Amino acid sequence: MEGLLDHSLRDAITAIGGVDLCVSEFVRITDQLLPERVFTRIVPELLDGGRTAAGTPVRAQLLGSDPACLAENAARLATLGPAGIDLNFGCPAPTVNRHRGGAVLLDEPELVHAIVAAVRRAVPAPMPVSAKMRLGHRDESRMLDCARAIADAGAAELVVHARTKVHGYRPPAYWDRIAHIRAAVAIPVVANGEVWTVADALRCRAESGCDALMLGRGIVADPGLALALRGGPAPGWDAVRPLLGRYWRRIAGHVAPRHRAGRLKQWLNLLRRRFPEAQTAFDAVRTTNEPAQLERLLGLAPDLGGRLDHQPQLRALRLDGNVVAVHGAAEAALG
């Protein structure tokens, strides 16, 4: 979810509660050691102990194809205190793939192994190194080879988006394929893809046998989904609406005025899948790109930051830069 699910949206979504861990959008690594300011610009939670304002840990994600350069950057990143380092082998974007990043590397299991092993060696032993992959690049023929390569190289956890690069984001997600991966590796496997509702989560868990869930568009469309998966009451629009103002003020600090309305409308576009009130709000601002007019039309009001106190403190899901997720608690959450 590059371009939408950044630190501002992580802040808003984790404020409602239930998210166990966030994973940032990727930091692109090419052929040089990046300065610390690049990492803190993309993952500003590093300046706050590696957590969102609500206290949710944030794992920083790297993307690249050079094992040595990735390891060098991971070592620097580790000194900034993330809640772990994640490696992206799942991005389907053509531009990224043309430059040997993301899902295209799933054609090269040996390189995948070399990357994970190099990063694992480069960072302190207590710091988790995880990876995210798809079922494959063009097909699933190397799916198990890549999963084993990641596990054998020392990853603590594997997130699997249940589609190939060719599938993109088109439904369905092939959750049953994740069961084959889980049987092939000895590390926790997290399922991702097409989990929009509690019913979807139950089916995904049953078909995949996963250890946890990672949510992307599903929790952006329904910020209370993590709480619902824990058996709590799903927050309604009255709880979600204040998050729009919170998000709006956050993006004002780092998004150019001409792009701010577009960012908020992106979120409203997903929210209307779950909330009729979001459809009304989206219709009201559909044709405006003027920040002041958008504020007036939506009546955006200030908030105090931090966690929303009216929601129970439940441990459930994780939030990824491409995605948000529920981690480690799938057993309790989905029973």
Rosetta blueprint (number, residue, H / E / L):
1 M L
2 E L
3 G L
4 L L
5 L L
6 D L
7 H H
8 S H
9 L H
10 R H
11 D H
12 A H
13 I H
14 T H
15 A H
16 I L
17 G L
18 G E
19 V E
20 D E
21 L E
22 C E
23 V E
24 S E
25 E E
26 F E
27 V E
28 R E
29 I L
30 T L
31 D L
32 Q L
33 L L
34 L L
35 P L
36 E H
37 R H
38 V H
39 F H
40 T H
41 R H
42 I H
43 V L
44 P H
45 E H
46 L H
47 L H
48 D H
49 G L
50 G L
51 R E
52 T L
53 A L
54 A L
55 G L
56 T L
57 P E
58 V E
59 R E
60 A E
61 Q E
62 L E
63 L E
64 G L
65 S L
66 D L
67 P H
68 A H
69 C H
70 L H
71 A H
72 E H
73 N H
74 A H
75 A H
76 R H
77 L H
78 A H
79 T L
80 L L
81 G L
82 P L
83 A L
84 G L
85 I E
86 D E
87 L E
88 N E
89 F E
90 G L
91 C L
92 P L
93 A L
94 P H
95 T H
96 V H
97 N H
98 R H
99 H L
100 R L
101 G L
102 G H
103 A H
104 V H
105 L H
106 L H
107 D H
108 E L
109 P H
110 E H
111 L H
112 V H
113 H H
114 A H
115 I H
116 V H
117 A H
118 A H
119 V H
120 R H
121 R H
122 A H
123 V L
124 P L
125 A L
126 P L
127 M L
128 P L
129 V E
130 S E
131 A E
132 K E
133 M E
134 R E
135 L L
136 G L
137 H L
138 R L
139 D L
140 E L
141 S L
142 R L
143 M H
144 L H
145 D H
146 C H
147 A H
148 R H
149 A H
150 I H
151 A H
152 D H
153 A L
154 G L
155 A L
156 A L
157 E E
158 L E
159 V E
160 V E
161 H E
162 A L
163 R L
164 T L
165 K L
166 V L
167 H L
168 G L
169 Y L
170 R L
171 P L
172 P L
173 A L
174 Y L
175 W H
176 D H
177 R H
178 I H
179 A H
180 H H
181 I H
182 R H
183 A H
184 A H
185 V L
186 A L
187 I L
188 P L
189 V E
190 V E
191 A E
192 N E
193 G L
194 E L
195 V L
196 W L
197 T L
198 V H
199 A H
200 D H
201 A H
202 L H
203 R H
204 C H
205 R H
206 A H
207 E H
208 S H
209 G L
210 C L
211 D L
212 A E
213 L E
214 M E
215 L E
216 G L
217 R H
218 G H
219 I H
220 V H
221 A H
222 D L
223 P L
224 G L
225 L H
226 A H
227 L H
228 A H
229 L H
230 R L
231 G L
232 G L
233 P L
234 A L
235 P L
236 G L
237 W H
238 D H
239 A H
240 V H
241 R H
242 P H
243 L H
244 L H
245 G H
246 R H
247 Y H
248 W H
249 R H
250 R H
251 I H
252 A L
253 G L
254 H L
255 V L
256 A L
257 P H
258 R H
259 H H
260 R H
261 A H
262 G H
263 R H
264 L H
265 K H
266 Q H
267 W H
268 L H
269 N H
270 L H
271 L H
272 R L
273 R L
274 R L
275 F L
276 P H
277 E H
278 A H
279 Q H
280 T H
281 A H
282 F H
283 D H
284 A H
285 V H
286 R L
287 T L
288 T L
289 N L
290 E L
291 P H
292 A H
293 Q H
294 L H
295 E H
296 R H
297 L H
298 L H
299 G L
300 L L
301 A L
302 P L
303 D L
304 L L
305 G L
306 G L
307 R L
308 L L
309 D L
310 H L
311 Q L
312 P L
313 Q L
314 L L
315 R E
316 A E
317 L E
318 R E
319 L E
320 D E
321 G L
322 N L
323 V L
324 V E
325 A E
326 V E
327 H L
328 G L
329 A L
330 A H
331 E H
332 A H
333 A H
334 L H
335 G L
